[in-house]
Amino acid sequence: MAYKLEMDELNKVLAGGIREGESIHIFGPKQSGKSIFSYQLSIELMRKSRGNVLFIDTEKSFLRGFHQYWTEVFKRRFNLDFDVLEVNVERYAPVKGKRGRREKMEVLRVFESVLMDLGIKYSIDALERAVDLFLTGFELKANNADKAVYVLEISNAVKLLALLGVEGTLEGSGKQVFKVNNLIDPEFSSLAGFIKERGIKIVVLDSFGMLIKNTVSSDIANLPTRANISNQLLGRLLAITTEIDLISMVTNHASQDPSTKRLMFFGGSPVGYSFKYSFYMKRGKDQNSRILVVYRSPHLPDKSVEIELKIGNDGFRLNR
């Protein structure tokens, strides 16, 4: 089933509308409106699919001002009432050979007791880092609501990978290496479990580029590690998109190569070709105009379609 959108030009690009199991890559320069556009589409799709939304915020801006205005705008525009709820991640230590768990404070008290008995000096920071090594279980918690946008703030790709079933550590200070310790089928990961439990149908990751930049330094020696983490993260996210019949949207940064003037988005072609659709949002001739370039669509030649948009007080509309 295809969910038709208000903007009919988009439906043509999407072969009649967006379907469950499909993914969209939206990239562009700073302040081009990628976050607003993806949030707008997610609320429209929430109304039509009757599913909830998971908004993964890597820049920690959604709950700190962004959503207050746009949430009320889109509630009115799409005639939909919903709550915006923060998702908290609780870590715990699984009990070996049993179906049980030890909470962080339990493990912390044991460590403190042993260190005190041995007369070893320690700092709270060092103690918490040591305890974290044993907290390999994750549980996502949020308040309940019939209709909701669940907001997960996470700025570290290794932590998001753990929620997607890849337990690993980033080692090294100069040259960094990502070491995988354990793999879980993405469909049985903590994040997938939360998605199924809360009736989520739309997932937005805003933004992919910032997540990787926050995690791995930009030194040339670390480019393979960036690529490794990027591939695993997108592979896992898109795997649960198809397995659980989600609609996923991922925003990304774009810039222009100063020497070649060629447009680049973070991660390059391997990232772009991970998605079924890839859109480039660029600024138009005035402050409120935008052009959505269809960089990739399975049934259209690359970069063959441009859709003129305008952004106003109620979000994006076609610029007719």
N, C-alpha and C positions, 0 to 999 in steps of 0.2 A: 504493500500500500504506500502511495506517495502522498506526503503532506504538502499541499499547495500553500505557497506563501502569498502575502499581500502583494509583493512586488512581482508582477507577472514576468518581467524580463528575467528574473532569477529562476522562475519555474522552467523557462525555456532552456536555460543553461543546465538545469538539474534534471532534464528529461522528464518534465512534468511535475517535479517536486522532490523533496528530500525523503529518503526512505530509511527505515531502521537498518542498522548495520553499515551505514555510510559515514564517511569522515570528510571534513572540510578544513583546509589549511588557509588561514587568512593572515597575510603578511603585509607590512607597510611601514613607513617611517613613524617616528614618535608623533603622538597627538594627531594621528590621521583618523582616529575614531574606531579602531579595531575592537576595543573593549565594549564600546557602546553598541556597535553593530552585532557582535557575537551575543551580547546580553539580550538585545532586542529579538534576535532570531530565536534564542533559547526560550524566551517568554511566549513568543508566538507559537512555537512548537509545543510548549507545555500545554497551552490551551487546546491544541489540535490532537496531540497524542494522549492527553490525559495522564501524562507521566510527570514526575518531578525532575528537578534540575540539580546537578552537582556542578558548582562553580569552583574550580581549583585556582586559587589566587596566589601567584608566585611573587607578586609585587607588594602584597599586603596593603592594598589601597581600597579594595571593594568595601569593606566594613568601616573604613575610616573616612567616609565622605562620598565615595562614588555612587553607592547604591541608593542613598537616601532620596536623591532627586529622581534618578532614572527608574527606581522601583515604582514610585507613585505615578510617574508618567506612563509606564507600560501597563500598570494595572488599569488605568483609565482607557488607554488606547485599545487594549485587547480585552477589556471588560472581564478581568480575571482577578480574583482575590487570592493572595497567597502570603505565606510568611517567609522571612529571610532568617535562616537559622545557622549559627556557627557550629562547625564540626570540630570536636576535640579528639585528639589521638592519645589514648592511654596505653602505656607500655607495661608489659608484665613478663615474668620468667615462667615459661612452661615447666611443668613438673615431669621429670623423666619417668616413662613407663606408666604414667597415670593421666587420667583426664582431669587435670587441675591446673592451678596457676599460683604463683606467688607474686603479690603486688610489690611495687617498687619500694615502699616503705619497709616491708618485711625484710627484703634483701638488704636494704641499707642498714637496718638495725643489727643484722647478723654481722655485716662487715665491720660496723663500728665496735661491736662487742669484741670481736676477734682482735682487731687492731689495738684496742685498749688493753686487753689481756696480755698482748705481746709488748706493750709499751711503745708502739710505733707511732711517731708523729705523722699527721696527715692534714691536708687541707680539705675543706668541703668540696671544692671544685674537683680535686683529684679523686676523691672518694666517689663522687657522682659519675665521673668518667669511667671508673673501674666497674661500678655497678651496671652502667649502661651496656657493657659487653654481654651481660647475662639476660638483659631484657629484650629477648628476640621475638616476643609475641606482641601483636598490635590489635587494639580494638578501637573502632571509631564510634564515637557517641555524640548524639545530638537530641534535642527535644523532638517530640513527635508533632506532626501536623498533617492534615489531609492533603494540602497543596503547599509545597515548599521549594524554595531555592536553598539548598544546603551549600554553605561556603566553607571550604577547607583551605586554610592559609598554610602554605608550605613553600619554603624558599630554597630547599636543598634537594637536588635530584636523587641523591643516595637514599634519603628518607622516603621520597615518593616511590622509588623502586622497591623499597622494603614493603610498602603497602600494596605493591603490585606483585609481590611474591619473590623478589630477588633480594636475598639477604647478602650484603657485601660491605666492604670497608674501602675507603679511599686512603691509600697509604702513600707516604712521602710528602716532603715539604716543597722541594724544587720540582723535580720530575714526579708527577703523581701517577699512581697505578690503581685501577679499580679491581679489587679482588673479590670474586664471587664465592661465598661460603655455602650457600644453600639456595636451591630453586624450588618453587612451588608452582604448580599449574596456575596460570593467571586467573582462571575461572574460579579457583578456590582461595584466592588471595583475600586479605582483609578488605581491600577496597571493593573488590567484586562482591563480597558478602554484604557490605553496607549498601551498595547500589541495588542489589536484589531485594534486600530487606526493606528499603525505603521507597521502592517503586520508582526508581530513577530511570528516566528514558533519555535524558539529554545531559551530556558531559561537556563542559567548557574548560580548557586549560589555557589560562591567560597569565603570563605568556611563556612559551617554550624557551625562547632565547634567553630570557632573564634567569630562568631556572638553571640552565647549564652554566651560564656565566657566573652565577652565584656559587656554584659548586666546584668548578675546575678552573684554574688560572689560565690565562690566554697565552702563556708561553708556547712557542712552537713545539717544544718537546712534549707538551701535553695534548696536542691535537688528536693523537690516536685515542687517548683516554676520553676526551670529549666525544669523539665519534662513537666509541664503545658504549658509553652511558646513554648517548642520544638514541642509538639504534635499539638498545634494550628497552629504554623507556617508551619510545614510540611503538615498538613491536608489541609490548605488553598492553599498552593502552588500546591499540587498534585490534589486538586479539580479543579483548573483552568486548570491544565495540561490536564485533561480528558474532561472538559467541552468545552474548546476552541481548543482541538486537538493540543496541543503543544508537544514538546519533551523536557523534563527537565533533567538536569544533576546537581547533588549536590556533591561537594567535602567535605571531612570530615577528621579530624585528627585521627590518630591511634597510639597506644602505646602498650607496652608489660608490663603486670603486673609483677613487680619485684619479687614477691613471687611465683606465679604460672607459670610464663612465658607465660601466656595465652594472645593471641592477643585481644585487646579491641579497639573499635572505639567509638568516643564521642557519648553519648546518649544510647549506648547499643542496645539490641535486638529490643525494640520498634521503634528505628530509622531505623535500618537495614531492618526490615520487612515492612516498609512503602513503599519501592520501589519495582518495578518489578524485577530489576536486581541490584545486589550488587557486585562490583569488588574491590579487594584488590590489590593495586600496591605496590610491594616491590622491593628492590634493588636486582640485580642479582650478578653474580660472579665478575664483573668488574664495573668500574665507569659508563660506558655507557649502561649497560644492566639492564633491568627491567623484572620482572615477574608479569603478570596480573593474579591473582587467581580469578576464578569465584566463589565467595562466595555464591551467590544465583542466580538461574535462574529457572523459572517455569518448564522447561522440562528437567532439569539435576539435578543429585544428588548434594547437597551442597559440595563445594570445590573439585569437581571431575575433573575440567579442569584448566590447567595452560598454559598461552600463553606467550611465550618468545618474548620480545620486545627489541629493541635497540633505544636509543635516540641519534640523531646526529644534525647537523646544520640545517636540514630541518624538525625536529620534530621526531615523533615516526614512526617506521616501524617494521614489523615482523623480528625477528632475525633468519634467516634461516641458 
